[in-house]
Structures are given as C-alpha cells and as structure tokens.
C-alpha cells in the first residue's frame, strides 16, 4: 500500500467535512494493519485537491514534528466559502 492508497482514503474522508491530522492518522491506522510512520502532512500537502485550512490551537497536541492541522478538499472549501461583503464607498 503506497501513497496513492492513503491519498484516496483521505480525500474521500475530508470531502465529507474537514478532518484534523490526528483523525486522519487514526482513520489510516483503523483501516490498515500498519502503523503509519510517514509524514502525513507532506503527503497531504503534495495532493493538489487537499488544502490545509488551519491549525488546531485549542488542543495541547500541537507538536513540532507533525502539526495538528485541519484539512479539507478544495471542492469543500469552495462550496463552504463565505462570500465577502461588498464595501460601500463613501
């Protein structure tokens, strides 16, 4: 099982709603018999359809090696993006 397998699983899950790095790591661990020892953030960043939408700061789990970030698909972000109000000129 390579990067493509994990990327497909992750893309499917983050297309439903944003997920954080720990949730994605847990998903991979539950659906495979391996303990992922790869840089999950690097794999997610290399996928053009997945975007980092923010860091989770309310948790004490943010580490230096693998930051706890939230991820979503570009399609999800575009669909849920708020429209910017038009500025009225004075």
C-alpha positions as CSV (number, residue, x, y, z in Angstrom):
1,X,0.0,0.0,0.0
2,X,1.5,3.3,-1.1
3,X,0.8,6.9,-1.0
4,X,-2.0,6.6,-3.6
5,X,-4.0,4.2,-1.4
6,X,-3.7,6.6,1.6
7,X,-4.4,9.7,-0.5
8,X,-7.6,8.1,-1.9
9,X,-8.9,7.2,1.6
10,X,-8.0,10.6,3.0
11,X,-9.5,12.5,0.1
12,X,-12.8,10.7,0.5
13,X,-12.9,11.4,4.2
14,X,-12.0,15.1,4.0
15,X,-14.5,15.7,1.2
16,X,-17.3,15.0,3.7
17,X,-16.1,17.5,6.2
18,X,-12.7,18.9,7.4
19,X,-10.6,16.5,9.5
20,X,-7.6,17.1,11.6
21,X,-4.2,15.3,11.3
22,X,-4.9,13.1,14.2
23,X,-8.3,12.0,12.9
24,X,-6.8,11.2,9.5
25,X,-3.9,9.3,11.1
26,X,-6.4,7.3,13.2
27,X,-8.5,6.5,10.1
28,X,-5.5,5.1,8.3
29,X,-4.5,3.1,11.4
30,X,-8.0,1.6,11.7
31,X,-8.3,0.6,8.0
32,X,-4.9,-0.9,7.6
33,X,-2.7,-3.2,9.7
34,X,0.2,-0.9,9.6
35,X,1.3,1.9,11.9
36,X,1.9,4.9,9.6
37,X,5.4,6.1,10.0
38,X,5.4,8.5,7.1
39,X,5.0,12.3,7.1
40,X,1.2,12.6,6.7
41,X,1.4,16.4,6.4
42,X,3.8,16.1,3.5
43,X,1.5,13.6,1.7
44,X,-1.5,15.9,2.2
45,X,0.4,19.0,1.1
46,X,1.5,17.2,-2.1
47,X,-2.1,16.5,-3.1
48,X,-3.4,19.3,-5.3
49,X,-7.0,18.6,-4.2
50,X,-6.4,18.8,-0.4
51,X,-5.8,22.1,1.4
52,X,-4.7,22.9,4.9
53,X,-7.5,25.2,6.2
54,X,-5.9,25.9,9.6
55,X,-4.1,24.7,12.7
56,X,-5.9,23.4,15.7
57,X,-4.7,25.5,18.6
58,X,-7.2,24.6,21.3
59,X,-5.5,21.3,21.8
60,X,-2.3,20.6,23.7
61,X,-1.4,18.1,21.0
62,X,0.3,20.5,18.6
63,X,3.8,19.2,18.1
64,X,6.8,20.4,16.2
65,X,7.2,17.3,14.1
66,X,3.7,16.9,12.9
67,X,1.5,19.9,13.5
68,X,-2.2,19.3,14.2
69,X,-3.9,20.9,11.2
70,X,-7.3,20.7,9.7
71,X,-7.6,19.5,6.1
72,X,-10.3,19.7,3.5
73,X,-10.7,19.3,-0.2
74,X,-10.6,22.3,-2.4
75,X,-14.1,21.5,-3.5
76,X,-15.4,21.5,0.1
77,X,-13.7,24.9,0.8
78,X,-15.1,26.5,-2.4
79,X,-18.6,25.2,-1.5
80,X,-18.5,26.5,2.1
81,X,-16.6,29.7,1.5
82,X,-18.3,32.8,2.7
83,X,-18.9,35.5,0.3
84,X,-17.1,38.7,1.1
85,X,-19.5,41.7,1.6
86,X,-19.1,44.5,-0.9
87,X,-17.5,47.6,0.6
88,X,-19.6,50.7,0.1
89,X,-17.8,53.8,-1.0
90,X,-18.5,56.9,1.0
